[in-house]
Amino acid sequence: LPDISNGNFDQQLLTDAISAFVPVPSATNSGGLLQLISEQNKPGEGFKCKNCGKLYRWKNSLYTHVRLECGKEPQFQCPYCPYRAKLKGNLQKHIKLKHFQEIP
């Protein structure tokens, strides 16, 4: 995120950067956005899954967890070993780290 401490920042750039991580309600002034940022980043707090208890720093990460991971069986199978992943990106990372010599 850009440095917003001196008030010199592009409002649209800030809105786009924040909305990439959390759903942002429309705000008409920078005070609303700054308040949202500080509410998301209070020290010692996070967003807890009510189903399994996992704790996330970002609300968007909790949404992703609930939608794709929590209580679901892994759906992505490694073609080189028995490893299975719930997220495609985790399988891709596994293959690059564990099977880099086997990749054609």
C-alpha positions in Angstrom: 0.0 0.0 0.0 1.2 3.5 -0.6 2.3 5.7 2.2 -0.8 7.5 3.4 0.6 9.2 6.4 1.1 12.6 4.7 -2.2 12.6 2.9 -0.6 12.4 -0.6 -2.0 9.3 -2.1 -4.2 8.2 -4.9 -7.6 7.4 -3.5 -8.5 4.9 -6.3 -5.1 3.1 -6.0 -5.7 2.7 -2.2 -9.2 1.4 -2.7 -8.1 -1.1 -5.4 -5.2 -2.3 -3.2 -7.5 -2.8 -0.2 -10.3 -4.5 -2.1 -7.8 -7.1 -3.4 -7.5 -8.4 0.2 -10.9 -7.7 1.9 -14.4 -6.8 0.7 -14.5 -3.0 1.0 -17.7 -1.1 1.4 -17.9 2.0 -0.7 -16.4 4.9 1.1 -16.5 8.5 0.1 -13.6 9.7 2.1 -10.2 8.5 3.2 -11.2 8.5 6.8 -13.6 5.6 6.1 -10.9 3.6 4.4 -8.3 4.3 7.1 -10.8 3.2 9.7 -11.4 0.0 7.8 -7.6 -0.7 7.6 -7.1 -0.1 11.3 -10.0 -2.3 12.2 -8.6 -5.1 10.1 -5.1 -4.9 11.6 -5.6 -4.6 15.4 -2.7 -6.4 17.1 -3.6 -9.7 18.6 -6.9 -10.1 16.8 -7.8 -12.1 13.8 -10.7 -13.8 12.0 -11.6 -17.2 13.4 -13.4 -20.0 11.6 -16.5 -21.0 13.6 -16.3 -24.5 12.1 -12.7 -25.6 12.9 -11.2 -22.8 14.9 -8.4 -21.8 12.4 -7.4 -18.2 12.9 -6.6 -15.9 9.9 -5.2 -12.4 9.8 -7.3 -11.3 6.9 -11.1 -11.7 6.5 -10.6 -12.6 2.9 -8.4 -15.5 3.9 -11.1 -16.8 6.2 -13.7 -16.5 3.3 -11.4 -18.5 1.1 -10.8 -21.1 3.8 -14.5 -21.6 4.4 -15.3 -21.7 0.7 -12.5 -24.0 -0.5 -11.0 -25.8 2.5 -12.9 -26.2 5.7 -14.4 -29.7 6.0 -13.7 -30.6 2.4 -11.5 -33.4 1.1 -8.4 -32.5 -0.9 -9.4 -32.5 -4.6 -6.0 -32.0 -6.3 -3.9 -35.2 -6.7 -0.1 -35.1 -7.3 0.8 -37.1 -10.4 4.1 -38.1 -8.9 3.1 -39.3 -5.3 0.1 -39.8 -3.0 0.1 -36.1 -1.9 -3.3 -34.4 -2.3 -4.1 -30.7 -1.8 -7.2 -28.7 -1.2 -5.9 -25.7 -3.2 -4.4 -26.0 -6.7 -1.6 -23.5 -5.8 -0.5 -25.7 -2.9 -0.2 -28.7 -5.3 1.8 -26.6 -7.8 4.1 -25.5 -5.0 4.5 -29.1 -3.8 5.4 -30.3 -7.3 8.0 -27.6 -7.7 9.6 -28.3 -4.3 9.4 -32.1 -4.2 9.4 -33.2 -7.8 11.5 -30.6 -9.6 13.8 -33.3 -11.1 10.8 -35.3 -12.4 9.1 -32.3 -14.2 9.6 -32.7 -18.0 
